[in-house]
């Protein structure tokens, strides 16, 4: 009782009580009335807020706000902007009760007035000298999580840190791995029933056996509650799928994006990446499947127990990661055979199911699985690919074209898509208003070689690539960037937008019948969600590669987007040499309608 009274008096006085030994700090006035975020708030967020990654556990990237809509979006104006730390620009801010929590690269987090961008507090982590040079993360960062009265950060030096949301002071921190083993995070956690569930990125050269991992920590004190490796160990189910490789040779399989969660099924869904090295000839595993690489993992968030898995691409030779969007949708499952080539033969068209859908990997396939069981329902391509000739309809298992895998350091093979993927980490969206998925894509291929004859003790992917256009494409005019709108129910393309410049930024869907998207040559656009017509466009300071989001304060709706920083997407300029773009000037831009 005494400790509760002391806490109440401290908060009333504008102070923050922290862990033992931590100094209390003054609470900025706008944060003195901070109301802790509850499980119920995360399950049913208020429309004016954006309090979790992609605005909800289902990862729709959708807001029902409609003050800005297809009729007035042409009036959007810049209302404030803020410079950010130089580096990779892939971030998504959170906004709660008029306060923006903005992550920057190098594990910087800021609390801002969401109407002006004025700084309220800043956390700047004291880390070892440039750990990202060891881990390979390049200091990039995508999101933080908000729960109770804390902000949660998964750091570049492999710690999980809880900050006081009122002051930015450290409440607790816990080490998840030794960053010197080339293990870190490039995305923040998700919060499930008071547990901080976090994926990890393990560099391809990482000596850590058993691949990467996913953890669950207690949000109150940072205690690790469970951990699951992403490469099956010899003594567990799936352990016999590594061609007899010892545990020390089972590496990578990083779960480096953010998982989704279904509260009714009590399952959290995470995706994994490829093994290392990539070429089978160097890996020594033969034609083994290598579980649980390139898979969807359905985990019990209370225990970390794997309830089911689905492997989208066994024995990856190309670096075709599958850690991206696992979007949860309840819909009639009625794939149209005219546009969906692979449908489970026992599927009864029109039955209503809860599904995991979206484009989880670089191959650009839309996969739709039963959310409760992982049963394959249907799949279809969206961009040109040549590594799979088909899928087994009963299981969804890919049929691989062996001629696309690298087996030589001197003779290349043609593999499509390019190593950056038909889709990569930029997030797609789902709109319940149209029942459609909207996905940012790029069309390109690669000449592919092994880079060494024999894998060494520090082997990486051990491939080299050269980008090129897809076969038959005119190199002077072929479109690279692509947004595809696809019915989540039927798999039919509703509209498609294509352009010369690559689109390497995430999307935003709103109740105003809008889809927001940016490209690598500085354009930020609003599309009509039903038709794909471009309704508004502005030109920013560099590649538009972050995650757009929207919120409302005092009845005024805002749209925020990060741009101008470094992005992998500029690699696509190699095949569109007439285009160019500046980079390095990281900035957050915020737009609204005139008052």
C-alpha angles and dihedrals in degrees: 000000000000092000091051090051092048090051092049092049092048093051091046088053092051095255131124123224112214140175118310110288094022118117118239114244132204115263114229111244096247089056099047091091093048111151114209115248114244134201088254091056091053091048093048109020118192113251094240091059134067100197104159140036110292089000099279147020092271091061093228094148086217133135124190091215109124108172085106105053145155091279099053106022089105088072095061114134135187108256101174143351135190132201116239135198112286116257141070113356110213102119133137117198125216122223124198125172093339096315121113120209106202124188119207130189118278091044096289118153125186133189111214139180098256092215097054110012091239113158119250099171140341133209114203112180119227099224135168115276105298100322089185088072086063100037098041093231093123087219091281120154134183114183150351128215129233125209136148103339096325142093114214122213127184103205138218090243092057101260130128110222131191116204128195102252090214098054111008091241118145113261096178140336132196132190115239098181143342107274088207086072085063094254123138144122133262096183134046128244134265122232118232120178094329094317124116104222112194136177125209142220118222115189114239088245092051112129091208108125120222095039123258126321150219122224141194119212133183107257092213101056108004096247112158108240102178144354133195126192117223097218112068112244120225093255099052136069108288091024090117092061097082098079092250094303113157120246090258090063095050101093147152113012088147122198093204104153131064123279129225127231136211113203095195094055091032090224130134117204123215133175129217138208136228133291126256132269097031108206111083090219090062097036095060094213098112115208094336117144096229102216129237097019118117091007142131109238120199108203135185101239091210096058108009090240113155109238096181142341137202122199112213097184122016120202098009114211096172111049093255098163120200105197097111137104117346096182116191115217134164107215147137106276105221109142114192109232089210090069104017110067098184119054128156106254094226095052113121105216114236098024113138116240142161105243143183106228143158133079106306097174149037094260088078094232119147106224123193117194133173105261095216099047109014091239113164110247107167145329138191138178123246102185134029113287132162107182095087124050092189148315131263100250097216095052108014089236111158121244105221126217099223092199090072095060119096116247103155141053092212106036118060130209127210112245126177133234107036118254091266087061141230080273129015137171096315104109126241123211143222124216118203088199093065100020088231139132116221116201134187109224143170130206115217140119137207143220103231134201138167108254097210136030095222127028113239134208091270096041119159126186088312096209134111126205144192120201122233140161121269117273113283094016119130103242091210097054111013114129116238105177116071139175115195123195110201132177109247088211105046103019089231120146108246095184139340130208119197132180140166096250120074119254107220103158135087127261135236127207123198141186087247089079090256138134116195121204140159136203139211094261095065101266119137114188145182117216130195102253093217101044108019092235115153106242101173139009138181133180118234133190101273143335112347097223108139131090116276117218138171137215142162132234123182091352094306119116120219133191118207129194134171118222145155101056131109118294135179086226092079087074086080088070085080089077096035098049094164089068126075139171138187121239140185101064099102112196139165112221122197123195135190140162117271113275 
